[in-house]
Amino acid sequence: MLTCTGYAAASAETPLAPFTFERRDPGANDVEIEIVYCGVCHSDLHQARNEWRNTLYPCVPGHEIVGRVTRVGAEVRDFKQGDLAAIGCMVDSCRTCTACREGLEQYCEPGFTGTYNGPEQGTGANTFGGYSSHIVVDRHFVLHVPEGLDLAGVAPLLCAGITTYSPLRRWEAGPGKKVRIVGLGGLGHMGVKLAHAMGAEVVLFTTSPGKEADARRLGADAVVISKDAEQMARHAESFDLIVDTVAAQHDINAYLGLLKRDCTLVQVGAPEKPLDVNVFSVIWRRRSFAGSLIGGIAETQEMLDFCGKHGITADIEMIPIDQIETAYGRMLKCDVKYRFVIDMASLPKAA
């Protein structure tokens, strides 16, 4: 067994603290990775605090992982010691259902195995994530990192990047398409960068006038203040695609009305309470209201390769791991541009 150090929540009420645990030694098809950076996703906070009412404790969060390969199993041919490698939100799936066979492991019908909080295939056991020194994963779920990118900025691509890339690809953002990104946070700033690189006309919608300059720096062609009715009206029935990254309650019907006929709003932000959809917002122009959840392994690799080609990484703020609770507090206040990333060199060594 491999002795690892990490940070874990022992309960919903306790702060994350140093934690020592064991991972399996690499099997024939496994890759062992020493973690260099781990991004901080809002899901980490939800899970650590049991806000989704399904947390298994102890909880070691983290599913935006970048590191270097330290060992590989006897059957692994596409990774070797010293290679850069990455792990996203999944470490396994059933691999036999229709979704898995189509390369859509994120929609695995029995349910995929999360990088943390399990459930492990076959046993239902817990899994421990990237706030740790090492991770051991089946090579099918290990991703290649393009050379030349800032590694700390790559980490958030494994969740925030693929969460926005997948709907942009699925609904064919590109030249001649007018794409609206709603919200400029961890997800939204990646949506702007990716849609711009795909060649679309990108319009950012935000409630914060102070974000206009940053949005344009990231690649937005225009910025609309969504609280301004006159600005909203100027864009009525003009968008080919809207990707909504907002996790707070908001009027989804106001946004649906901005779509052209036969076009789609894709929700990737997850508000705590259901959104009220007026059926006439979709019926009247045969519009669609869809959702999207990360991407499969092949698509995630495609996203990383796309980012390598276009020089895209996340805008980050680096933190030591002992500042994770402070980072969570700031994240709740939207006080980060635009993703915290943990420098895992700051992790206490095993005794």
C-alpha positions as CSV (number, residue, x, y, z in Angstrom):
1,M,0.0,0.0,0.0
2,L,1.1,3.6,-0.7
3,T,1.0,5.9,2.4
4,C,-0.3,9.4,1.4
5,T,-0.8,12.7,3.1
6,G,-3.6,15.0,2.4
7,Y,-6.2,17.4,3.8
8,A,-9.6,16.0,4.8
9,A,-12.9,17.0,6.4
10,A,-13.9,14.6,9.2
11,S,-17.4,15.9,9.3
12,A,-19.6,18.7,7.8
13,E,-18.9,20.9,10.8
14,T,-15.1,20.5,11.1
15,P,-12.5,22.4,9.0
16,L,-10.2,20.5,6.7
17,A,-7.1,19.3,8.4
18,P,-4.0,17.1,7.8
19,F,-4.9,13.4,7.1
20,T,-2.8,10.4,6.5
21,F,-4.3,7.4,4.5
22,E,-3.3,4.6,2.2
23,R,-3.9,4.1,-1.5
24,R,-3.5,0.8,-3.4
25,D,-0.2,0.1,-5.1
26,P,-0.5,0.4,-8.9
27,G,-2.1,-2.6,-10.5
28,A,-1.3,-3.8,-14.0
29,N,-3.4,-1.0,-15.6
30,D,-2.8,1.7,-13.1
31,V,-0.9,4.9,-13.1
32,E,0.5,6.5,-9.9
33,I,0.8,10.3,-9.9
34,E,2.6,12.6,-7.5
35,I,0.2,15.6,-7.4
36,V,1.8,19.0,-8.1
37,Y,-1.3,21.2,-8.3
38,C,-5.0,20.8,-7.5
39,G,-7.7,23.3,-8.4
40,V,-10.4,24.3,-5.9
41,C,-13.9,23.8,-7.3
42,H,-17.1,25.0,-5.6
43,S,-18.1,21.3,-5.6
44,D,-15.3,20.7,-3.1
45,L,-16.9,23.0,-0.6
46,H,-20.4,21.6,-1.2
47,Q,-19.1,18.1,-0.6
48,A,-16.9,18.9,2.4
49,R,-19.9,20.6,4.1
50,N,-22.3,17.8,3.0
51,E,-24.6,20.3,1.3
52,W,-25.7,17.6,-1.2
53,R,-26.5,15.2,1.6
54,N,-24.3,12.4,0.3
55,T,-20.8,12.9,1.6
56,L,-18.7,10.0,2.8
57,Y,-16.3,11.0,5.6
58,P,-13.4,11.4,5.8
59,C,-13.7,13.6,2.7
60,V,-10.5,14.4,0.8
61,P,-11.8,16.8,-2.0
62,G,-10.1,17.8,-5.3
63,H,-10.8,16.8,-8.9
64,E,-8.7,19.2,-10.8
65,I,-5.4,17.4,-10.6
66,V,-2.1,17.8,-12.4
67,G,1.1,16.0,-11.5
68,R,3.9,13.7,-12.7
69,V,3.8,10.0,-13.1
70,T,5.9,8.1,-10.5
71,R,4.9,4.5,-11.3
72,V,2.9,2.6,-13.9
73,G,1.5,-0.9,-14.1
74,A,2.9,-3.7,-16.3
75,E,0.2,-3.3,-18.9
76,V,0.4,0.5,-19.2
77,R,2.0,1.6,-22.5
78,D,0.9,5.3,-23.0
79,F,2.4,6.7,-19.7
80,K,5.9,6.4,-18.2
81,Q,7.6,7.6,-15.2
82,G,8.2,11.4,-15.3
83,D,5.3,12.2,-17.7
84,L,3.0,15.0,-17.0
85,A,-0.5,13.6,-16.3
86,A,-3.9,14.9,-15.2
87,I,-7.0,13.6,-13.5
88,G,-10.5,15.2,-13.7
89,C,-13.8,14.5,-12.0
90,M,-13.9,10.7,-12.7
91,V,-11.6,7.8,-11.9
92,D,-13.8,4.9,-13.1
93,S,-17.2,3.9,-14.6
94,C,-18.9,0.7,-15.4
95,R,-17.5,0.8,-19.0
96,T,-20.2,-1.5,-20.3
97,C,-23.4,0.6,-20.5
98,T,-24.4,2.4,-23.6
99,A,-23.0,5.8,-22.4
100,C,-19.7,4.3,-21.5
101,R,-19.3,2.5,-24.8
102,E,-20.0,5.8,-26.6
103,G,-17.2,7.5,-24.7
104,L,-19.7,9.4,-22.4
105,E,-18.5,8.1,-19.1
106,Q,-19.9,11.1,-17.3
107,Y,-23.4,9.8,-18.1
108,C,-22.5,6.2,-17.0
109,E,-25.9,4.6,-16.3
110,P,-25.1,2.9,-13.0
111,G,-23.1,6.0,-12.1
112,F,-19.4,6.9,-12.5
113,T,-16.9,6.8,-9.7
114,G,-16.0,10.3,-8.6
115,T,-12.4,11.2,-8.0
116,Y,-13.5,11.8,-4.4
117,N,-16.6,10.7,-2.5
118,G,-16.8,7.5,-4.6
119,P,-18.6,5.2,-5.0
120,E,-16.0,2.8,-6.0
121,Q,-17.2,0.4,-8.8
122,G,-18.2,-2.9,-7.3
123,T,-17.6,-2.0,-3.6
124,G,-19.3,1.3,-3.1
125,A,-16.3,2.4,-1.1
126,N,-15.1,6.0,-0.7
127,T,-12.5,7.5,-2.9
128,F,-10.0,10.3,-1.9
129,G,-9.3,13.2,-4.2
130,G,-6.5,15.6,-5.1
131,Y,-5.9,17.4,-1.9
132,S,-3.3,14.8,-1.3
133,S,0.3,13.8,-2.2
134,H,-0.4,11.0,-4.7
135,I,-3.2,9.3,-6.5
136,V,-3.5,5.9,-8.2
137,V,-5.9,5.7,-11.1
138,D,-6.7,3.2,-14.0
139,R,-4.9,4.5,-17.0
140,H,-8.2,4.9,-19.0
141,F,-9.1,7.8,-16.8
142,V,-5.6,9.4,-16.9
143,L,-5.1,12.4,-19.3
144,H,-2.0,13.7,-21.1
145,V,-1.1,17.3,-20.4
146,P,0.2,19.3,-23.4
147,E,3.7,20.6,-23.1
148,G,4.2,24.4,-22.8
149,L,1.2,25.3,-20.7
150,D,1.5,26.7,-17.1
151,L,0.7,23.6,-15.0
152,A,-1.1,25.5,-12.3
153,G,-3.4,27.1,-14.8
154,V,-4.0,23.7,-16.4
155,A,-5.5,22.2,-13.2
156,P,-8.9,24.0,-13.4
157,L,-9.3,22.9,-17.0
158,L,-10.1,19.4,-15.6
159,C,-13.5,20.6,-14.3
160,A,-14.2,24.3,-15.2
161,G,-12.6,23.9,-18.6
162,I,-14.4,20.7,-19.7
163,T,-17.7,21.8,-18.1
164,T,-17.8,24.7,-20.6
165,Y,-16.0,23.1,-23.5
166,S,-18.4,20.2,-23.8
167,P,-21.6,22.2,-24.4
168,L,-19.7,24.6,-26.7
169,R,-18.6,21.7,-28.8
170,R,-21.9,19.8,-28.6
171,W,-23.9,22.8,-29.8
172,E,-21.3,23.8,-32.4
173,A,-20.0,27.2,-31.2
174,G,-17.7,28.6,-33.9
175,P,-17.5,31.1,-36.7
176,G,-20.8,32.7,-37.6
177,K,-22.3,31.8,-34.3
178,K,-23.3,34.3,-31.6
179,V,-22.7,32.8,-28.2
180,R,-23.6,34.2,-24.9
181,I,-21.8,33.2,-21.6
182,V,-23.8,34.0,-18.5
183,G,-21.7,34.8,-15.4
184,L,-18.0,35.6,-15.1
185,G,-16.6,33.2,-12.5
186,G,-14.6,30.0,-12.5
187,L,-16.8,28.5,-15.2
188,G,-17.7,31.7,-17.0
189,H,-14.2,32.9,-17.6
190,M,-13.3,29.6,-19.2
191,G,-16.4,29.7,-21.3
192,V,-15.4,33.1,-22.7
193,K,-11.9,32.0,-23.4
194,L,-12.9,28.8,-25.1
195,A,-15.8,30.3,-27.2
196,H,-13.5,33.0,-28.4
197,A,-10.8,30.5,-29.4
198,M,-13.5,28.5,-31.3
199,G,-14.2,31.6,-33.4
200,A,-17.6,32.5,-32.1
201,E,-18.9,36.0,-31.5
202,V,-18.9,36.1,-27.6
203,V,-21.1,38.2,-25.5
204,L,-20.7,38.1,-21.7
205,F,-23.8,38.7,-19.6
206,T,-23.1,39.8,-16.0
207,T,-24.8,41.7,-13.2
208,S,-21.5,43.5,-12.4
209,P,-20.5,46.5,-14.5
210,G,-17.0,46.3,-13.0
211,K,-16.3,43.1,-14.9
212,E,-16.5,44.6,-18.4
213,A,-12.8,45.3,-18.8
214,D,-11.8,41.8,-17.6
215,A,-14.4,40.2,-19.8
216,R,-13.0,41.9,-22.9
217,R,-9.4,40.9,-21.8
218,L,-10.6,37.3,-21.7
219,G,-12.0,37.4,-25.2
220,A,-15.6,38.8,-25.0
221,D,-16.6,40.9,-28.0
222,A,-19.3,42.6,-26.0
223,V,-20.6,42.8,-22.4
224,V,-24.2,43.2,-21.4
225,I,-25.3,44.2,-17.9
226,S,-28.2,41.8,-17.4
227,K,-30.0,44.2,-14.9
228,D,-30.3,46.8,-17.6
229,A,-33.5,46.2,-19.5
230,E,-32.6,48.3,-22.4
231,Q,-29.3,46.4,-23.0
232,M,-31.1,43.1,-22.7
233,A,-33.8,44.2,-25.2
234,R,-31.1,45.1,-27.8
235,H,-30.1,41.4,-27.9
236,A,-33.6,39.9,-28.1
237,E,-33.8,36.8,-30.3
238,S,-30.2,37.1,-31.5
239,F,-28.2,34.2,-29.9
240,D,-27.4,30.8,-31.4
241,L,-26.3,29.4,-28.1
242,I,-26.4,30.5,-24.4
243,V,-24.2,28.8,-21.8
244,D,-25.4,29.7,-18.3
245,T,-22.8,29.2,-15.6
246,V,-24.7,30.9,-12.8
247,A,-25.3,28.8,-9.7
248,A,-27.6,31.4,-7.9
249,Q,-31.3,31.9,-8.4
250,H,-32.1,34.0,-11.5
251,D,-34.8,34.6,-14.1
252,I,-34.1,32.0,-16.8
253,N,-37.0,33.1,-18.9
254,A,-35.3,36.5,-19.5
255,Y,-32.4,34.6,-21.0
256,L,-34.5,32.2,-23.0
257,G,-36.1,35.1,-24.8
258,L,-32.7,36.1,-26.2
259,L,-32.4,32.9,-28.3
260,K,-33.2,32.7,-31.9
261,R,-35.7,30.2,-33.1
262,D,-34.6,26.6,-32.8
263,C,-31.6,27.5,-30.6
264,T,-30.5,26.3,-27.1
265,L,-29.7,27.6,-23.6
266,V,-27.5,25.1,-21.8
267,Q,-27.4,25.2,-18.0
268,V,-24.1,24.2,-16.4
269,G,-24.4,26.2,-13.2
270,A,-26.4,24.4,-10.5
271,P,-28.7,26.7,-8.4
272,E,-29.8,25.2,-5.1
273,K,-33.5,25.6,-5.9
274,P,-35.3,24.6,-9.2
275,L,-35.5,27.3,-11.9
276,D,-39.0,28.4,-13.0
277,V,-39.3,27.9,-16.7
278,N,-42.3,29.5,-18.4
279,V,-43.2,27.0,-21.2
280,F,-44.0,29.9,-23.5
281,S,-40.4,30.9,-23.3
282,V,-39.5,27.8,-25.3
283,I,-42.7,27.0,-27.1
284,W,-43.0,30.3,-28.9
285,R,-39.8,29.9,-30.9
286,R,-39.2,26.2,-30.6
287,R,-36.3,26.8,-28.3
288,S,-34.5,24.2,-26.1
289,F,-33.5,24.4,-22.5
290,A,-30.7,21.8,-21.9
291,G,-28.2,20.8,-19.3
292,S,-24.6,19.5,-19.6
293,L,-22.3,17.7,-17.2
294,I,-18.5,17.8,-17.7
295,G,-17.3,15.5,-20.6
296,G,-16.2,12.0,-21.3
297,I,-12.5,11.0,-21.2
298,A,-11.9,11.4,-24.9
299,E,-13.6,14.8,-25.0
300,T,-11.6,15.9,-22.0
301,Q,-8.4,15.0,-23.7
302,E,-9.6,16.8,-26.8
303,M,-10.2,19.9,-24.6
304,L,-6.7,19.7,-23.2
305,D,-5.2,19.4,-26.7
306,F,-7.3,22.3,-27.9
307,C,-6.1,24.4,-25.0
308,G,-2.5,23.4,-25.7
309,K,-2.9,24.5,-29.4
310,H,-4.4,27.8,-28.4
311,G,-2.4,28.5,-25.3
312,I,-5.4,28.5,-23.0
313,T,-5.2,28.1,-19.2
314,A,-7.3,29.3,-16.3
315,D,-6.7,32.6,-14.5
316,I,-5.7,31.4,-11.0
317,E,-4.6,32.5,-7.6
318,M,-2.2,30.1,-6.0
319,I,-2.6,29.2,-2.3
320,P,-0.8,26.9,0.2
321,I,-3.1,24.1,1.4
322,D,-3.3,25.4,5.0
323,Q,-5.3,28.4,3.5
324,I,-8.0,26.2,2.1
325,E,-10.7,27.3,4.6
326,T,-9.9,30.9,3.9
327,A,-10.2,30.2,0.2
328,Y,-13.6,28.6,0.7
329,G,-14.8,31.7,2.6
330,R,-13.5,34.0,-0.2
331,M,-15.1,31.7,-2.9
332,L,-18.5,32.1,-1.2
333,K,-18.0,35.9,-1.7
334,C,-16.9,35.5,-5.3
335,D,-13.6,36.9,-4.2
336,V,-11.2,35.2,-6.6
337,K,-10.2,35.7,-10.2
338,Y,-11.0,33.1,-11.2
339,R,-9.9,29.9,-9.6
340,F,-7.9,29.0,-6.5
341,V,-5.2,26.4,-7.1
342,I,-3.3,24.6,-4.3
343,D,0.4,24.3,-4.5
344,M,0.8,20.7,-3.2
345,A,4.4,21.4,-2.3
346,S,2.9,23.1,0.7
347,L,1.4,19.8,2.0
348,P,2.9,18.5,5.2
349,K,5.1,15.5,4.7
350,A,4.3,12.1,6.2
351,A,5.8,11.6,9.6
